[in-house]
Amino acid sequence: MTATVAAPSERGASVAAVLQRQGAAVVLVLGIVVSWFAFPHFGTADNLRNLVLQGSFLAVIALGMTFVIISGGIDLSVGSVYALGGVLAAYGSRYGLVATILLPLVVCGLIGLINGLLIARTRMAPFIVTLASLLFARGLLLALTNEGATTYKVEPGSAFLWLGQGTIFGVGVPVYLALLLFGLGGVLLRRTRFGQSVFAIGGSEQSALLMGLPVARTKVALYTLSGVLAGLAGVLTAAYLQSGVTVLGVGTELDAISVVVIGGTLLTGGAGTIIGTLVGVGLKTLIQNVINQVGTLDANYQTVVSGAFLLVVVVIQRLLARSRKS
């Protein structure tokens, strides 16, 4: 008798769990199908190539944000670090390919390392620490560019440009790099002790400490990884645009957070997937592309739609979490 009563409850919890993890994927598939038939230009090879290319830069940033949010943290600095990485890459291009790539990765990684050390060792709130880093990175960027008056350009013919403008089988190199990083990120999160520590810390940091997990070391690694990936996205963007654009990255941290949450990762930490973030990036890119296809709508509607969609997703996540507990 007990089993008969418990079964519907267990099935309901299972359905809620599946919806929380796969709901965004269902919406993405439906959105693609509707757009394919509603807009003649949507399904063309050029549009699809452009769609995945534009999403690849945000995807790299969002990958690092996924790890941070699963651990129960937040990184508000990634937008400014992303822009700084692009400027440093363009600046370093005059000193050769190695400097072009290493300079932004080292500097952006160092910013992430400092974030992690302050958060892990001093127990300062991630919101405050990364907000300070946002201002620091943006200030450093403005100092390097004379408050935006100087734009560093990459010389035509540079091998570095292949990273952003090159194609393999007609698809941009950044897309392949993003997919490779997501594959490695998925293995790191699901198949290693480090990944299990990330989930444990996000679920209950106190319990993770009692289990003897390296909480502080894991946090430092997480924020360093986030900084490096944001810097790498900046490198790819500089190669794509052939310059370091100072106005990039404003609000990108919010875009990264939104696609991670839309993909099913809980803002409270302890649950999330790499593939979910990729789906979230796809949804955001799809929304932007559809608005462009309509043509009569202002681009600012993308922000309105994304904000409304994020709010709906967070509310649904909360309701599903409650249904799973009950």
N, C-alpha and C positions, 0 to 999 in steps of 0.2 A: 504493500500500500504506500509505504514511504517513497519507494522508487518511482511509483507512478506519479506522485505529487511533485517530486523533485525534477523529473525529466523535463517538463515544460519550462521550468525556471532555468535549467541548465541550457536548454536549447535557445532560450531568449538571450542568455548571456553570451552564447556562442555567436548568435546572429549579430548582437551589438558589437562584439569584438571584430567580426568580419567587416561590418559596415565602417567601423572606426578606421580599420586598416586599408580597406579597398574602396571606400565610398568615392574618394577623389578620382581614382582610376576609372570608375564607372562614369562619372561626370565628364572626364576627359574624353573617353571613347565616344560618348553621346555628342559632345561638343564638336569633335572632329567630323563625325558622320553628318550632323546637321549643317555644319559649315561647308562641307564638301558639296552638298547639294544646293545650298542656299547661295553660295558665291562661286561663280564659274572660275575665277582666278585662283581660288584657294587651293585647289588640287593640282595646280601646275608644278612642275619640277622646280622651277625657279623660286616660287613662293615657299615650297616646303623646305628647300635648301636654306633659304634665308631665315625661315622660322626656327629651324634647329640651330643654326649658327648664332642667332641673336640670343637664344636661350642658353647657349653653352657658357657664356661669361658669367651670368648669374648663377648657373649651376655649380661652377667651381667654388664660388663664395658660399653658396648655400650648403655645400657638402661639409665645410668646416663648421658652419653654424649648426648643422644637424647634431654633430658630436657634442657641441657645447650645450645645446638645449636639452638633449637627452640626459646630460649630467646634472641638469637642474640649474644651469647658468644662462647667461645671455652675453652677447658681444655686440655692443653698439658701435664699435670702432671700425668695423669692416668696410663701411662705405668710404671713409676717409683714407683708410689704409689701401684700399683698392685704387683710389685716385692717385695716392702717393706712389704706389707701385708702378703705375703707368708713366708718371713723370720721371721717376728714377730710371726706368728702363730706357726711355727716350734720351735722357741725359747721359746715361752710360753707353749708349750706342756709339758714341764717338771714340770709345776706348776698346772696342772689339766685342765680339759675340759673348764671350765669357762674362765680361763686366756687365753687359746689357742684361743678362739673366740673373747673375748672382747678386748684384748690387741691390735690386728691389727685394729679392727673396730674403737676403740677410737682414736688411733694415726692417722689413715688415715682420719677419720672424722674430726679430729682437723686440719689437713693440708687443707682439703677442706673448713673448716670454716674460716681459715685465708685467703685462696684465696678469698672467698666470701666477707669477711669484707674489704679487700684491694680494691677489684673491686667495691663494692657497696658504700663504705664510702669515699674512696679517688678518685674514678673515674679513677683509673689507667686502662690501657688497659688489657683485659683478657689475651692476647697473652703474654705480658711481665710478668704479675704476675704468670701465670701458668708455664711459662718457668722457672722462678726462682724456683718455687716449684718442678719442675721436677729435677732440679739440686740438690735441698736440699734433696729430698727424696732419690735420687740415692746416694748422699754423705752419708746420714745417714745409708743407707743399707750397703755401703762399710765399714763404721766405725764399724758397728755391726758385720761384718763378716771378719774383718781384711783384707780388700780389696779383699774379695772373697776367702781367703785362708781357712776360716772356714765355713763348711756346717752344719747347724743344722738339725738333723734328728728327726722324730717322731718315738717313740718306737713302735715296732710291737705289735699288740693287743690293741692299744689305741682305745677307742670308737670314738675318733675324726676322725679316718681314714674312718669311715662309710660315712661321708659327701662327700668324694671324690671317694671312691672305692666301696661303697655299691650300691646295685641294688634293684629296685622294679619292679617286672614283667619283669626282664631281662634288664631293662633300668637304666642307672646310675642315682644316686640321684641328681647330679648337674643339670641334664636335668629338673627334676621336680621342683627343686628350681628356675631355670631360668624361666620356664614357669609360676610359681606362681608369681614371681617378675614382669614379664611382664604383667600378668593379673592385679595385683595391680597397676602397673605403668599406664596401660591404663585407669583404673578407676580414678586415681589421675589426669591424664592429661585432660580427657574429661568430668568428672563428678563433679569436684570440683572447687571452686573459685580460688584455688591455680593454677590449670591447666589453667584456663581462663586468669589469670594474666600472666602466662608464655607466652601464645600466644600474649597477648596484648603488653607485653614488647618487644617481638621479632618483632612485627609489627611496633610499633613506641613507643619508650621509653618515648618521650616527651608527647605523647597523653596519655599514661598510667599514667604519673604523673598528668596530668591535670584532669584525671578521678578520682584521689584520690586513685589509687591502691598502695599497699605497695611495691614499686619497689625495694628498698634497701633490705627489709626483704626477699622478694622472691629470689633475687639474692644470698643472703647469704645461704638460704635454698637449692638452686639449687647446688651450688658448694660443700656444705657439703654433700648432697646426692650423688653427683658424687664421692667424696672421699670415702664415706662409701661403695658404691657399688664396686669401684675398690679394696678396701681392702678386701671386701667379696670374690671377684673373686680370690684374692691372697690366702685367707683362703682355698677355695675349691681346688685350685691348689696344695697347700701344702699337703692337705689331700689325693689328688690323687697321687702325686709323693712321698709322705711320707718324704718330706724334703723341706727346703726352698732354692730354687735354685736362686742364685744371678744374673745369666745372663738372667733371664726371663724379659719380659716387654720392651725390647729395640725395639722401633718402634710400640709398641702396641697402643699408642695413635693415630698413623696414621691409624692403622687398624680400630680402633673404629670410627674415623671420617669418614673413607671411607665407612664403612657399613651403617652408619647413612645417609650419603648423597646418597648412592646407593639406599637406601630404600625410598627415596623421600623427605627427610627433606631438606629444603633450607638452605644453608650455611649463607645466609643473615638473617635468622630467620623468625619467624612469621608463619611458616607452617611446618607440619610434623606429623607423626603418629608412635605409638609404634609398631604396626604390621609391618609397613614398615621397621623398623630397624631389626625386626626379620627376615624378608625376605632378607635384606641385609646381615645379618650374614649367612643365608642359602646359598646365592650365593657365598660368599667368601669361605665358607667351602666346597662347591661343587667344586669350581675351584681347591682348594688344593687337594681334593680327586681325581679328574679326572687326575691331573698331576701325582699323586702317582700311579693311575691305568695304565697310559701310561708307566711308568717305565723308559723309555729311556730319559725323560726330567729331567733336573736339577731342584731341589726344588726352586732355585732362580727364575725360570720362573713364579712361583706363584706371586711374587712381580711385575714382568713385566706385567703380565696379569691383575692383580688387579689395577695397576696404569693406564694402558690403558683404562680399563673398567670404572674407576672412572672419567677419563677425558671425555670420551664419555657421561657418565651420566650427568656431570655438564654442558656440552655444550647443551645437549638435554633439561635439565631443564631450561636453559637460553632461549632457543628458544621457549619452551612451555609457559614460563612466558610472553614473548613478544607477543605470539599469543593470550594469554588470555586477555592481556591489549588492544590489537587492536580489 
